[in-house]
Amino acid sequence: MPQRAAARSAAVPEDVADWSERRRDAAVERAEALARRGAGESARARVLLTEFVREATARGIAPVRLRARSYDGRHRYRTATEGWYLKLNESVAVGTDGEFYLLGVPSSLLAQVRGATIEPSEPPLVLGKGGRDGESIDLPDALAMVLERSAPAG
């Protein structure tokens, strides 16, 4: 009997190592699949943004100078970027360059004087995904609403 117990205990570390390696491989595989899906979604979103800029320009919908808000919500800063806000709370926008912008920035005294610099982000297909209920909207719907809101009355 003692030989069996010794054989079993010697096999356990190898089994644990195999299990651990399989789990690690599975986690890497899931992360890679998630990254591929995210890249595919961003590519589709970029096409939608490009089409939107083309349509807004063709309809004569004027872009506005975008303003960024501090993360704490206390300050609004000028930016050098023009575009169209995609949500009524003006937290995200598409620039005239077809790029997607998140309009949250750190608080800064310098930004109050010089304005804030915003960098393009990877566009999602769902704005506000994972946020509070009722605050997410599909990108195509958000783009359509901007075109509708900006349409001349008639």
N, C-alpha and C positions, 0 to 999 in steps of 0.2 A: 503493500500500500504506500509506503513512504516514497517509492520510486514514481508512482503515478502522481502524487501531489507535487513532487519536484518537477516532473515533466510538465504538468499543468501550469505551475507558476513560471516556468521558463518560457512557455508559449504565450502567456498573457502579455508581457511587454511587446512582443512582436505583433500580436493582434491589436493592441492599443496603438502602436506606431502605424500599422496599416490603416486602422480606422481614422486616426488623426490625419494621415496623409490624404485619405479619400475625402474627408471633410474639407480640408484645405483646398484640394483640387476642385471640389464642387463649389466652394465659395468663390474661387477665382473664375470659374466658368460662369457662375451667375453674375458676377461683377462685369465680366466681358460682355455678356448678353445684354445686360442693362445699359452699358455704354453704347453698344451697337444700336439698341432701340432708341436711346436718347439722341444719337447722331442722326438716325433716320428721321425722327420727329423734327429735329431742328432743321434738317434739309427741307422737309415738306413745309415747315413754318416759314422758312426763308422765301420759298416760292410764293406763298400767300402774301408775304409782306411786299415783295417786289411787284406783284400784281396790284396790290392795294395802292402803292405809291404811284404806279402808272395810271390807275383809275382815278385817284384823287386829283392828280395833276391834270388829267384830261377833262375832268368835271370842273376845273377851276377852283377847287377847294384849297384855300390858302393855308399853308402850314403856319404854325405859331412858334415863337421862340420858347423852347421848353424851359421849365423851371424844375429844379430838384428840391426835394424836401429833406431836411435833416432826419436822421433815424429817430430822434426823439420827437419829431413832428413840430418843433418850436420855430424852426426857421425855414424860409424858402430862399433859394439862391438862383440867380440868373445862370444860364448856360450859353454856350456859343452854338448850340445845336438847335436846328429847326425841325419841326415834325408835327405829328398829330398824337394827341393823348388817346389811349385805347380804353381807358377806364375813367369813369366820372370822377373818381378820387385822384386822378392825375398821377398815379403811381407808376405807370408804365406807358411807353410811347414807341412809335416807329418814327425814325428820322427820315428826312428827305433822301438820305443815302440808302434807305431800305433796311437799315440796321434796327435792332430791337434794343430798347434802353429801359433799365430799371432805374427809377428816378429817386432812389434813396441814397443819401451820402452822409458821411460823418459831419458833425457840427464843426464849423470852422470860422474863426474871425476873419481870416484871409478871404474865404469864399464870400463873406458878406460884402467885401470891398471889390474883389476881382471877379467874383462869380465862381461857380463850381464846374469842375471838369467831370463829364460823365463818359463812361466807356461802354461800347456795345456789349451785349450779353448774348448767349445762345438763346434763340427764341423757342418758347415752348408752344405746343399745340393747345394747351389749356392755361389760361392766365389765372393765377391764384390757386393753382392745384395744390391741395393739401392745406389750404387756408381754412378759415372759418366757413361754416355753411352759408351758402348764398353769395359768397364772394368770389367764386370761380366762374369763369366763362370761357367757352371754346373760342379760340383765336378767330376762326371764320365769322362767328357771330359778333365778336367785338369789332372786327373790321367793317362788317356790314352796318352795324349801328353807327359807326363814325360817318360812313357815307350817307346814311339816312338822316342823321342829325344835321349834317352840313348841306343837305340838298336844299336848293332854293325853294321857297314856298310857292305853291302854284297850284 
